[in-house]
């Protein structure tokens, strides 16, 4: 007897950098080659959370075609049995790349659709900061400020965020403005004082174009959270820290860098409110952040 056809619910952010009408149609065709499909476009902030929460109860799987911010929204709405698939529609789309999915959204849709039809999933952990889930990264201080500056540049008329070159320029401007210096401004409870904190749920942490950046090279989706936190930064430290990120080695042994691996929980307390980013989204300022690992929190389609 033939098994029943699985039903997928597709969430599309039409304003993501690489989402177009033609690509949506191609993605839908690719998914329909494997499963039944219903599609809905997001219309406002946090709409993906609402849609994922609603349809994770009545669909066999949730698929999200967007960038990392909308993946994050959807993951904050999925608490049921339905597995989730991610199609690259953003400028970077870190999550599907880190999961090993194709960078082409149509190829990724075929892979995700086949995984749902065949019941092929992977259980991964998620991070959580002050009650909000994240999939691959979060940070207090330096990268939170960088994300905020990028957001302040606005989007193109079609909705695209600034590209990788603008990110590089933003980081370079921050280094120049501070003359390559970051003083200790926070405490990682039980570890010590630091200038800023980068928290990873996987490796790589993000990408600069085609180059993966390895903040915490031992981080894995199946484990708890990792972090690194430079105690302070001086001008001569900047190229060394950048080299750590590209090579993916050295930071865990460095005397000037605090680190933690496979942690269930840790707390960051700031001397004054500092910016927080989660999966590349600005979550505002705060002076205390509780990071927790939600182990085996969700099943993903790969």
C-alpha positions as CSV (number, residue, x, y, z in Angstrom):
1,X,0.0,0.0,0.0
2,X,1.3,3.4,-0.9
3,X,1.9,5.8,1.9
4,X,0.0,9.1,2.1
5,X,1.6,12.2,0.5
6,X,3.1,14.5,3.1
7,X,1.8,18.1,3.4
8,X,4.2,21.0,3.7
9,X,3.5,24.6,4.6
10,X,5.8,27.1,2.8
11,X,6.5,30.5,4.5
12,X,8.0,33.1,2.1
13,X,9.5,36.5,3.0
14,X,9.0,38.4,-0.3
15,X,11.4,41.1,0.8
16,X,14.4,38.8,1.4
17,X,17.4,39.7,-0.8
18,X,17.2,36.8,-3.3
19,X,13.5,36.1,-3.2
20,X,11.7,36.9,-6.5
21,X,8.4,35.9,-8.0
22,X,10.1,33.6,-10.5
23,X,12.1,31.9,-7.7
24,X,9.1,31.4,-5.6
25,X,7.3,29.6,-8.4
26,X,10.4,27.4,-9.1
27,X,10.7,26.6,-5.4
28,X,7.0,25.7,-5.3
29,X,7.3,23.4,-8.3
30,X,10.4,21.7,-6.8
31,X,8.6,21.1,-3.5
32,X,5.4,19.8,-5.2
33,X,7.5,17.2,-6.9
34,X,7.7,15.5,-3.5
35,X,4.8,16.8,-1.3
36,X,1.5,18.7,-1.2
37,X,2.1,22.4,-0.6
38,X,0.4,25.5,0.8
39,X,2.2,28.8,0.6
40,X,1.8,32.1,2.5
41,X,3.9,35.3,2.3
42,X,4.9,37.2,5.5
43,X,3.3,40.6,5.7
44,X,4.8,42.1,8.9
45,X,7.5,41.6,11.5
46,X,7.1,38.3,13.5
47,X,4.4,37.1,11.1
48,X,6.6,34.0,10.4
49,X,6.4,33.2,14.1
50,X,2.6,33.2,14.0
51,X,2.5,31.2,10.8
52,X,4.9,28.6,12.0
53,X,3.1,28.2,15.4
54,X,-0.3,27.8,13.6
55,X,0.8,25.4,10.9
56,X,3.3,23.2,12.8
57,X,0.1,21.7,14.3
58,X,-1.6,20.8,11.0
59,X,1.2,20.3,8.5
60,X,3.7,17.5,8.2
61,X,6.5,20.0,7.7
62,X,7.3,23.7,7.7
63,X,9.5,25.1,4.9
64,X,10.9,28.7,5.1
65,X,12.2,30.6,2.0
66,X,13.8,33.7,3.3
67,X,16.9,35.0,5.0
68,X,18.2,34.3,8.5
69,X,16.0,36.8,10.3
70,X,12.8,35.0,9.1
71,X,14.3,31.6,9.9
72,X,14.7,32.9,13.4
73,X,11.1,34.1,13.6
74,X,9.8,30.7,12.4
75,X,12.0,28.8,14.9
76,X,10.4,30.9,17.6
77,X,7.0,29.6,16.6
78,X,7.8,25.9,16.1
79,X,7.3,23.9,19.3
80,X,5.4,20.8,17.9
81,X,6.4,17.7,16.0
82,X,6.7,19.2,12.5
83,X,10.2,19.3,11.1
84,X,11.5,22.5,9.5
85,X,13.3,23.1,6.3
86,X,15.3,26.2,5.2
87,X,15.7,27.5,1.7
88,X,18.3,30.2,1.0
89,X,16.6,33.5,0.1
90,X,18.8,36.0,1.9
91,X,22.0,37.6,1.1
92,X,24.0,35.2,3.4
93,X,21.5,32.5,4.6
94,X,23.9,31.1,7.1
95,X,21.6,28.4,8.6
96,X,20.9,26.3,5.4
97,X,24.6,26.6,4.4
98,X,25.7,25.5,7.9
99,X,23.3,22.5,7.6
100,X,24.9,21.5,4.3
101,X,22.0,22.4,2.0
102,X,22.6,23.6,-1.6
103,X,23.0,27.4,-2.0
104,X,20.6,27.3,-5.0
105,X,17.1,27.6,-3.5
106,X,15.5,25.3,-6.1
107,X,18.1,22.6,-5.5
108,X,17.6,23.1,-1.8
109,X,13.8,22.8,-2.2
110,X,14.2,19.4,-4.0
111,X,16.5,18.2,-1.1
112,X,14.1,19.5,1.6
113,X,11.0,18.1,-0.2
114,X,12.6,14.7,-0.6
115,X,13.6,14.7,3.0
116,X,10.1,15.4,4.1
117,X,8.6,12.7,1.8
118,X,11.1,10.2,3.0
119,X,11.0,11.1,6.7
120,X,14.7,12.1,6.7
121,X,15.4,14.6,9.6
122,X,18.2,15.7,11.8
123,X,17.7,16.7,15.4
124,X,19.6,19.9,16.4
125,X,19.9,22.1,19.5
126,X,19.0,25.8,19.5
127,X,20.4,28.6,21.6
128,X,18.2,30.8,23.7
129,X,19.0,34.3,25.0
130,X,16.6,35.9,27.6
131,X,13.9,33.5,26.4
132,X,14.3,34.0,22.6
133,X,15.6,31.2,20.4
134,X,18.5,31.5,17.9
135,X,19.8,29.0,15.5
136,X,23.5,29.7,14.8
137,X,24.8,32.8,16.6
138,X,24.3,35.6,19.1
139,X,26.5,38.3,20.4
140,X,26.8,41.1,22.9
141,X,28.7,44.3,22.1
142,X,30.8,44.3,19.0
143,X,28.7,42.3,16.5
144,X,25.5,43.6,18.0
145,X,26.7,47.1,17.3
146,X,27.8,46.1,13.8
147,X,24.4,44.6,13.0
148,X,22.7,47.8,14.2
149,X,24.9,49.9,12.0
150,X,24.1,47.8,9.0
151,X,20.3,48.0,9.7
152,X,20.6,51.8,9.9
153,X,21.8,51.9,6.3
154,X,18.3,50.7,5.3
155,X,17.3,48.4,2.4
156,X,17.2,48.7,-1.3
157,X,13.8,49.4,-2.9
158,X,13.3,45.7,-3.6
159,X,14.0,44.9,0.1
160,X,17.6,43.7,-0.2
161,X,19.9,44.4,2.7
162,X,23.4,45.8,2.2
163,X,25.9,43.3,0.7
164,X,29.1,41.7,2.0
165,X,31.2,44.7,0.9
166,X,29.1,47.0,3.1
167,X,29.6,44.7,6.0
168,X,33.3,44.8,5.6
169,X,33.3,48.6,5.4
170,X,31.2,48.7,8.6
171,X,33.6,46.6,10.5
172,X,36.6,48.5,9.2
173,X,34.9,51.8,10.2
174,X,34.2,50.5,13.7
175,X,37.9,49.5,14.1
176,X,39.1,52.9,12.9
177,X,36.7,54.8,15.1
178,X,37.9,52.9,18.2
179,X,41.5,52.9,17.0
180,X,41.5,49.2,17.4
181,X,40.7,49.3,21.1
182,X,38.0,47.6,23.1
183,X,38.2,47.7,26.9
184,X,36.5,45.2,29.3
185,X,32.8,46.1,29.5
186,X,31.1,43.0,30.8
187,X,31.5,39.9,32.9
188,X,30.9,36.3,31.8
189,X,29.8,34.7,35.0
190,X,32.3,32.1,36.2
191,X,34.8,32.9,33.4
192,X,35.9,36.6,33.8
193,X,35.7,40.0,32.4
194,X,35.8,40.7,28.6
195,X,35.3,43.3,25.9
196,X,32.5,41.5,24.1
197,X,31.0,38.0,23.6
198,X,30.3,36.0,20.6
199,X,28.0,32.9,21.1
200,X,27.9,30.0,18.6
201,X,25.5,27.1,18.2
202,X,27.5,25.7,15.2
203,X,30.6,26.2,13.1
204,X,30.9,28.4,11.0
205,X,29.6,31.4,12.9
206,X,28.8,33.2,9.6
207,X,30.2,33.9,6.2
208,X,32.0,36.7,4.5
209,X,31.0,36.0,0.9
210,X,32.2,32.5,0.2
211,X,34.6,32.5,3.2
212,X,33.3,30.8,6.4
213,X,34.2,32.6,9.6
214,X,35.0,30.2,12.5
215,X,34.4,32.0,15.8
216,X,34.0,28.8,17.8
217,X,35.4,26.0,15.8
218,X,34.3,23.2,18.2
219,X,30.6,24.3,18.2
220,X,28.2,21.8,16.8
221,X,24.4,21.8,16.2
222,X,24.0,18.6,18.3
223,X,25.8,20.1,21.4
224,X,25.3,22.9,23.9
225,X,26.5,26.5,23.3
226,X,30.1,27.7,22.8
227,X,31.4,31.3,23.2
228,X,34.6,33.3,22.8
229,X,35.2,36.6,24.5
230,X,38.3,38.7,24.1
231,X,39.3,40.1,27.4
232,X,40.4,43.3,25.8
233,X,41.5,44.3,22.3
234,X,44.5,46.4,21.3
235,X,45.5,47.5,17.7
236,X,48.0,44.7,17.4
237,X,45.4,42.2,18.4
238,X,43.0,43.0,15.5
239,X,44.8,41.2,12.7
240,X,45.4,38.2,15.0
241,X,41.8,38.0,15.9
242,X,40.8,38.2,12.2
243,X,43.2,35.4,11.4
244,X,41.6,33.2,14.1
245,X,38.2,33.7,12.4
246,X,39.5,32.8,8.9
247,X,41.7,29.9,10.0
248,X,39.4,28.5,12.7
249,X,42.2,27.8,15.1
250,X,44.2,29.6,17.8
251,X,41.4,31.4,19.6
252,X,40.7,28.6,22.1
253,X,44.3,28.5,23.2
254,X,44.9,32.3,23.3
255,X,45.5,33.7,26.7
256,X,43.7,36.9,25.9
257,X,40.4,35.2,24.9
258,X,37.9,33.6,27.3
259,X,36.0,30.6,25.9
260,X,33.4,28.0,26.8
261,X,32.4,24.8,25.1
262,X,29.2,22.7,25.1
263,X,27.5,24.8,27.8
264,X,23.9,24.4,29.0
265,X,23.8,27.9,30.6
266,X,25.9,31.0,31.2
267,X,25.1,34.6,32.2
268,X,26.6,37.8,30.8
269,X,26.4,41.0,32.9
270,X,27.3,44.3,31.3
271,X,28.7,47.5,33.0
272,X,26.1,49.4,31.0
273,X,23.5,48.4,28.4
274,X,25.1,46.9,25.3
275,X,23.5,45.8,22.0
276,X,22.5,42.2,21.4
277,X,22.2,40.4,18.1
278,X,20.6,37.0,17.5
279,X,20.9,35.3,14.1
280,X,21.9,38.6,12.5
281,X,18.9,40.6,14.0
282,X,19.2,43.5,16.4
283,X,17.4,42.7,19.6
284,X,18.1,46.0,21.4
285,X,20.2,46.8,24.4
286,X,20.4,45.1,27.8
287,X,22.7,44.8,30.8
288,X,22.1,41.1,31.6
289,X,21.8,38.2,29.2
290,X,21.0,34.6,30.1
291,X,22.2,32.2,27.4
292,X,20.8,28.6,27.5
293,X,21.1,25.6,25.2
294,X,17.8,23.9,24.2
295,X,19.2,20.5,23.3
296,X,17.5,18.5,20.6
297,X,15.0,21.3,20.3
298,X,13.9,20.9,16.7
299,X,14.0,18.4,13.8
300,X,15.3,19.9,10.5
301,X,14.9,18.6,7.0
302,X,18.3,18.0,5.2
